[in-house]
Amino acid sequence: MASSLEYVKYVTGQLDQAGSITYKKLFGEYGLWRDGKFFGTVEDNQFYVKMTRAGHEMLPDAEPAAPHGGTPGMYLVEELEDTLFLKELVERTCEELPEPKKKTAGKKAKKNG
């Protein structure tokens, strides 16, 4: 089941205090970014953050999850009402993640014809 845009907007609204949160459709679900740094997803109307030491400390009972298959690398965040908790979780998670790679100018696509 794909996530609803309404749910994605609810989650990003709850994360509003954590900085500039954006979302983008990603493989049929949604990726979440804070100030340009990818930190989580919304999949099947559930919110996940990347696994970090901070996430483990703040979500001690969370099991590593692989919402899109493959190797577990996310934590399911079930508590969405406590916006101060979510703010701290996202801020601390993003502090531990590497900076996004700068985009370089690639080759232009060839035109047909």
PyMOL commands that set and color helices and strands:
alter all, ss='L'
color gray80, all
select helices_A, chain A and resi 5-14+16-18+53-58+83-96
alter helices_A, ss='H'
color red, helices_A
select strands_A, chain A and resi 21-26+29-34+37-43+46-50+64-65+74-77
alter strands_A, ss='S'
color yellow, strands_A
deselect
rebuild
show_as cartoon
